[in-house]
Amino acid sequence: MYQYILKVLISALIIVLATEISKRSSVLAAFIIALPLVSLLTFCWIYYESKDTLKIANLSYEILYFGLATVPLFLLLPYMLKNGFSFIISMIVSCSSTALAMLLVKILFLKN
């Protein structure tokens, strides 16, 4: 139980840190958010709990493909917001396009 609470606290701290830094510097916040901190923490927890390096290798490979599928979000969201679309509509369209891209990645590249 202690380990679970620690995982939640570390994850929450990263989110709060990025949010607070974004109030002062969007570049620094973007740098922190762009770091694969969640992936790295997950790899560490998997290794600590199971020592299963093959599982970490497979997960890393899958993250690469799904990471590429998030590109539509980061292209469409700023484009739509800068062109007068509402935040909600921009989020719905951006997230939907990313979900579709992730589905295509799953179908085309990840056969599991």
C-alpha positions in Angstrom: 0.0 0.0 0.0 2.9 2.4 0.8 4.4 1.8 -2.6 1.0 2.7 -4.3 0.7 5.9 -2.3 4.3 6.9 -3.2 3.5 6.3 -6.9 0.5 8.6 -6.7 2.4 11.3 -4.8 5.3 11.4 -7.3 2.9 11.5 -10.2 0.9 14.3 -8.6 4.0 16.3 -7.8 5.1 16.2 -11.4 1.8 17.6 -12.6 1.6 20.3 -9.9 5.2 21.3 -10.6 4.6 21.6 -14.4 1.4 23.6 -13.8 3.1 26.0 -11.4 6.1 26.5 -13.6 3.8 27.2 -16.6 2.6 30.3 -14.8 6.1 31.7 -15.0 7.6 30.1 -18.1 5.7 28.2 -20.7 9.0 27.0 -22.3 10.3 25.5 -19.1 6.9 23.9 -18.4 6.8 22.4 -21.9 10.3 21.0 -21.4 9.3 19.3 -18.2 6.0 18.0 -19.7 7.8 16.8 -22.8 10.3 14.7 -20.8 9.1 11.1 -20.7 9.0 11.2 -16.9 5.9 9.0 -16.7 7.6 6.4 -19.0 10.8 6.5 -17.0 9.0 6.2 -13.7 7.0 3.3 -15.0 10.1 1.6 -16.2 11.7 2.0 -12.8 8.6 0.7 -11.0 8.4 -2.3 -13.3 12.0 -3.1 -12.8 11.9 -2.6 -9.1 8.8 -4.8 -8.8 9.6 -7.6 -11.3 13.1 -7.1 -12.8 11.4 -8.0 -16.1 13.5 -6.1 -18.6 11.8 -7.8 -21.6 8.5 -6.2 -20.4 10.2 -2.8 -20.2 11.7 -3.2 -23.7 8.3 -4.1 -25.2 6.6 -1.3 -23.3 9.2 1.2 -24.6 8.6 0.0 -28.2 4.8 0.5 -27.8 5.2 3.9 -26.2 7.3 5.0 -29.2 4.4 4.2 -31.6 1.7 5.7 -29.4 3.9 8.7 -28.8 4.0 9.4 -32.6 0.2 9.1 -32.7 -0.1 12.1 -30.3 1.3 14.5 -33.0 -2.1 15.4 -34.3 -3.0 16.8 -30.8 0.0 19.1 -30.8 -0.6 20.3 -34.3 -4.4 20.8 -34.3 -4.8 22.2 -30.8 -2.7 25.3 -31.2 -3.8 25.8 -34.8 -7.5 25.8 -33.7 -7.0 27.9 -30.6 -5.0 30.5 -32.6 -7.8 30.6 -35.3 -10.6 31.4 -32.9 -12.1 28.0 -32.1 -13.4 27.5 -28.6 -11.2 25.6 -26.1 -13.8 22.8 -25.8 -14.2 22.3 -29.6 -10.4 22.4 -30.0 -9.9 19.8 -27.3 -12.6 17.5 -28.7 -11.3 17.7 -32.3 -7.6 17.3 -31.2 -8.3 14.5 -28.8 -10.5 12.7 -31.3 -7.9 12.9 -34.0 -5.3 11.6 -31.6 -7.6 8.7 -30.6 -8.1 7.8 -34.2 -4.3 8.0 -34.8 -3.8 5.7 -31.8 -6.3 3.2 -33.1 -4.6 3.2 -36.5 -1.2 2.6 -34.7 -2.7 -0.3 -32.8 -4.2 -1.9 -35.9 -1.3 -1.3 -38.2 1.8 -1.7 -36.0 1.0 -3.4 -32.7 -0.5 -6.8 -33.3 -0.8 -7.9 -29.7 
